[in-house]
């Protein structure tokens, strides 16, 4: 029996190839668990890896000659276990992956990025089976389907970290997740996986949520499906920061899930509340500002941050212990990730191209197991 997988040489979304790999022999290595993968969810990171563009982490080699299996987020079933497990899993357990198993708690470290991380630098999960260290897995919530559970590792945890590490100086462990967000104002940019997870978390905890999008149809879905409080179309309202201030009586947003990068960061600075947090997550609007794009004089980031006494944070997923915390919150509120579309395994390249096109609302999933 062989493992079926998709590989990339980081040379384009249309260049993935189908391949096979040998099945791990039994007995398995010590402290390792073999998982049959049921479903894989896609992240924007996966498209950048496949195109050779995931280059902003200097310690990670990009575009190397060796083929790489992409993707990091999966739900599957344990089919074999090695001896001496640090985390006790049994055959038949349903599990989800941890993006970087070295980050057990605290901040990401350069050595973690260089040596671990599913889908670059490690082979990822777009394959039928995967051999995990036991610390690289967590139990999948029983109330979620496989397609829903596989959406948790990056999108949901990134949103969780963006909303649960609050204002500078606040001891977040002194409060419950609900009380940390209740009454706060959250701006979620766009309707991709992280933003939609952020909307769900914020609404469950009692926050007021503002969603931005270029699509009126997606905005209405955010209201009808998820209960978003205010909707802003940034195409028809390009100065959307003014709309955020108008909706909040001039207060602004306590938390902004900043997914636009260079294309939206200035607006986020104008929309954030005093003492608020801008979480830099994505860069769909570009990684750099084009020369001449703005007619008015540019302001230094340090001045913009000082102007409203706010915090600008880079968010790169989160540690295992915060993932466990998030799972407890999801269980309590029975939050179900929004799955927009499921592709079969043999259409994996098309799934990645569909995600890259931006047509989705929530998550795009690949069904690996028949």
C-alpha positions in Angstrom: 0.0 0.0 0.0 1.3 3.4 -1.0 0.6 7.0 0.1 -1.1 9.1 -2.6 -0.1 12.7 -2.5 0.2 16.0 -4.4 3.6 17.6 -4.8 4.8 21.1 -5.8 8.2 22.4 -6.9 6.9 25.8 -5.9 6.7 26.8 -9.5 3.0 27.6 -9.9 -0.6 26.5 -9.0 -1.0 24.8 -12.4 2.2 22.7 -11.9 1.2 20.4 -9.1 1.8 16.7 -9.8 0.3 13.5 -8.4 2.8 11.2 -6.8 3.2 8.3 -4.4 5.3 7.6 -1.3 6.0 4.4 0.7 3.7 3.8 3.6 5.6 4.0 7.0 6.6 0.5 8.2 5.3 -1.0 11.4 6.5 -0.7 14.2 6.3 3.1 13.8 9.1 5.3 15.2 8.9 6.1 18.9 6.4 8.8 19.8 4.8 8.9 16.3 1.3 8.4 15.1 0.1 7.4 11.6 -3.0 9.2 10.6 -5.3 8.5 7.7 -6.3 11.9 6.4 -10.0 12.6 5.7 -10.1 16.3 4.8 -7.6 19.1 4.2 -8.5 22.8 4.4 -6.7 25.4 2.3 -5.1 28.7 3.4 -3.7 31.5 1.3 -0.3 30.5 2.6 -0.6 27.2 0.6 -1.1 29.1 -2.7 2.0 31.3 -2.0 4.1 28.1 -1.2 3.0 26.5 -4.5 3.9 29.7 -6.4 7.3 30.1 -4.7 6.2 33.4 -3.1 6.3 32.5 0.6 9.5 34.4 1.0 9.0 36.8 4.0 10.4 34.3 6.5 14.1 34.4 5.7 14.9 31.2 7.6 12.6 29.1 5.3 14.0 28.0 2.0 11.6 28.8 -0.9 11.6 27.4 -4.4 14.1 24.6 -3.7 14.7 21.8 -6.2 13.0 19.1 -4.1 9.3 18.4 -4.5 7.2 19.4 -1.5 3.8 18.2 -0.4 1.8 21.4 0.4 -0.9 22.3 3.0 -1.0 22.2 6.8 -4.6 21.7 8.1 -6.2 18.3 8.2 -8.7 16.1 10.1 -8.1 12.4 10.1 -8.2 9.2 12.0 -5.3 7.4 13.9 -4.6 4.1 12.2 -1.3 3.1 14.0 0.8 4.3 17.0 4.4 3.9 18.0 5.7 3.3 21.5 6.5 5.9 24.1 3.8 8.4 23.1 4.1 11.8 24.8 0.4 12.4 24.1 -1.7 9.3 24.4 -3.6 8.6 21.2 -5.3 5.3 20.3 -6.2 3.7 17.0 -9.5 5.1 15.9 -9.1 8.6 17.5 -10.2 11.5 15.3 -7.5 14.2 15.3 -6.6 17.6 13.8 -3.1 18.8 13.0 -1.0 21.4 14.8 0.7 23.7 12.3 4.1 23.9 14.1 4.5 21.2 16.7 7.6 22.9 18.2 5.5 25.9 19.3 4.0 24.4 22.5 3.5 27.8 24.2 4.6 31.4 23.9 5.8 33.1 20.8 7.0 31.7 17.5 10.8 31.4 17.3 13.1 31.5 14.3 14.3 27.9 15.0 10.7 26.7 14.9 10.1 28.3 11.5 13.3 26.9 10.1 12.8 23.3 11.2 9.0 22.7 11.6 5.8 23.9 10.0 3.6 21.7 7.9 3.6 22.5 4.2 7.0 24.3 4.3 9.6 23.5 5.5 8.1 20.1 6.3 6.1 18.1 3.9 2.4 18.9 4.3 -0.8 17.0 4.5 -2.2 17.0 1.0 -1.8 13.2 1.0 -3.7 10.2 2.1 -1.6 9.4 5.2 0.9 11.3 7.4 3.3 10.3 10.2 3.0 12.9 13.0 4.9 13.3 16.3 2.2 12.9 19.0 2.6 16.5 20.1 1.6 17.5 16.5 -2.0 16.5 17.0 -5.1 17.4 19.1 -8.4 15.6 19.4 -11.0 16.8 16.9 -14.2 18.2 18.5 -16.9 15.5 18.4 -19.6 17.9 17.3 -17.8 18.9 14.1 -17.7 17.0 10.8 -14.3 16.2 9.3 -14.7 19.0 6.8 -15.4 21.5 9.6 -12.7 20.3 12.0 -9.9 20.5 9.4 -10.5 24.3 9.2 -9.4 24.9 12.8 -5.5 24.7 12.8 -4.6 28.0 11.0 -7.7 30.1 10.2 -9.5 29.6 13.5 -6.4 29.7 15.7 -5.1 32.8 13.9 -8.4 34.6 14.5 -8.4 33.4 18.1 -4.9 34.8 18.8 -5.9 38.1 17.1 -8.8 38.5 19.5 -7.5 37.0 22.7 -4.2 38.9 23.2 -5.7 42.2 24.0 -4.5 45.7 24.9 -0.9 46.2 26.0 -0.6 45.6 29.7 -3.8 43.6 30.0 -3.4 40.2 31.8 -5.5 38.1 29.5 -5.3 35.1 31.8 -7.2 37.0 34.5 -10.3 36.9 32.4 -12.4 34.4 30.6 -12.3 34.4 26.7 -15.9 35.7 26.7 -15.3 38.6 29.1 -12.1 39.6 27.2 -14.2 40.4 24.1 -17.7 41.3 25.4 -18.6 44.8 24.4 -15.5 45.2 22.2 -15.7 46.3 18.6 -14.1 44.1 16.0 -13.4 44.8 12.3 -12.9 41.8 10.1 -11.4 42.6 6.7 -12.8 40.4 3.9 -14.7 37.1 4.1 -11.8 34.6 3.9 -11.2 31.9 6.5 -9.5 33.9 9.2 -12.0 36.8 9.0 -15.0 34.5 9.1 -13.6 32.6 12.0 -13.0 36.0 13.7 -16.6 37.0 13.2 -17.8 33.8 14.7 -15.5 34.0 17.8 -16.3 37.7 18.3 -20.1 37.3 18.0 -20.1 34.3 20.3 -18.3 36.4 23.0 -20.6 39.3 22.7 -18.6 41.8 20.6 -19.9 44.1 17.9 -18.6 43.1 14.5 -18.0 45.2 11.4 -17.2 43.3 8.2 -15.6 44.8 5.1 -15.8 43.3 1.6 -16.0 44.3 -2.1 -19.0 42.0 -2.5 -22.5 43.1 -1.3 -23.7 39.5 -1.6 -20.9 38.3 0.7 -21.6 41.1 3.1 -25.3 40.1 3.3 -24.3 36.5 4.0 -22.1 37.8 6.8 -25.1 39.4 8.3 -27.7 36.7 7.7 -25.5 33.7 8.5 -23.1 35.0 11.1 -24.9 38.1 12.6 -22.4 40.8 11.5 -23.6 44.1 13.0 -22.2 46.5 10.4 -21.3 46.0 6.7 -18.9 48.1 4.6 -18.3 47.7 0.9 -14.8 49.1 0.5 -15.2 49.4 -3.3 -18.2 51.8 -3.0 -16.8 53.3 0.3 -13.0 53.5 -0.3 -12.4 55.5 2.8 -13.9 52.8 4.9 -12.2 54.0 8.1 -14.6 56.9 8.1 -17.5 54.4 8.0 -16.1 52.5 10.9 -15.8 55.7 12.9 -19.4 56.7 12.0 -20.7 53.3 13.0 -19.0 53.5 16.4 -19.7 57.2 17.2 -16.1 58.1 16.6 -14.7 55.4 18.9 -13.1 53.1 16.3 -12.3 49.4 16.5 -10.7 47.6 19.5 -9.5 44.9 17.2 -8.8 44.9 13.5 -8.1 41.7 11.6 -5.8 43.3 9.0 -5.8 41.1 5.9 -5.0 43.6 3.2 -1.4 44.5 3.9 0.0 47.5 2.2 -3.3 48.2 0.5 -5.3 48.7 3.7 -3.0 49.3 6.6 -3.3 53.1 6.4 -7.1 52.8 6.7 -6.7 50.4 9.6 -4.6 53.1 11.4 -7.4 55.6 10.9 -10.1 53.1 12.0 -8.5 51.7 15.2 -9.6 52.9 18.6 -7.3 54.5 21.2 -5.6 51.6 22.9 -6.8 49.2 20.1 -4.9 46.4 18.3 -4.3 46.0 14.6 -3.5 42.4 13.9 -1.4 42.0 10.7 -2.4 38.7 9.3 -2.5 38.8 5.5 -1.5 41.0 2.6 -4.1 40.5 -0.2 -3.8 44.1 -1.1 0.0 43.8 -1.6 3.1 43.5 0.5 4.5 46.9 -0.4 3.0 50.2 -1.3 3.5 51.2 -4.9 5.4 54.5 -5.4 3.1 57.3 -6.2 0.0 55.4 -5.0 -0.8 58.0 -2.4 -0.8 61.7 -3.3 -0.7 62.8 0.3 2.5 62.7 2.3 3.3 59.3 3.9 3.4 59.1 7.6 5.9 56.9 9.5 4.3 53.8 11.0 5.7 54.8 14.4 3.8 58.1 14.2 0.6 56.4 13.1 0.8 54.0 16.0 1.5 56.8 18.5 -1.3 58.9 17.2 -4.0 56.6 18.7 -1.8 54.9 21.3 -2.4 51.6 19.7 -0.6 48.3 19.2 0.4 46.9 15.8 0.9 43.1 16.0 2.1 40.5 13.5 0.1 37.3 13.9 1.5 33.9 12.8 -0.9 31.3 14.0 -0.4 30.3 17.7 1.0 27.7 20.1 -0.5 24.4 21.0 -1.7 25.5 24.5 -3.7 28.4 23.0 -5.2 25.9 20.4 -6.4 23.8 23.3 -7.9 26.9 24.9 -9.7 27.8 21.6 -11.1 24.3 21.3 -12.7 24.7 24.7 -14.3 27.9 23.6 -15.6 26.4 20.3 -17.0 23.5 22.2 -18.8 25.8 24.7 -20.4 27.8 22.0 -20.7 25.0 19.4 -19.0 27.2 16.7 -18.9 25.5 13.3 -16.4 26.7 10.7 -18.0 27.9 7.5 -17.1 25.5 4.7 -17.8 27.2 1.3 -16.9 24.4 -1.0 -15.4 20.9 -0.9 -13.3 19.6 -3.8 -12.4 15.9 -4.4 -8.7 14.9 -3.9 -8.1 14.4 -7.6 -9.1 18.1 -8.1 -6.7 19.5 -5.6 -4.9 21.9 -8.1 -8.3 23.3 -9.0 -9.2 23.8 -5.3 -6.0 25.8 -4.8 -6.7 27.9 -7.9 -10.3 28.5 -6.7 -9.0 29.7 -3.3 -6.6 32.0 -5.0 -9.4 33.5 -7.1 -11.0 34.8 -3.9 -14.5 33.6 -4.8 -15.0 31.8 -1.4 -16.8 32.8 1.7 -15.1 31.0 4.6 -13.0 27.9 3.9 -12.2 25.8 0.9 -11.7 22.1 1.7 -10.4 19.1 -0.1 -11.9 15.6 0.7 -9.0 13.2 0.7 -10.6 10.0 1.9 -13.4 8.4 -0.2 
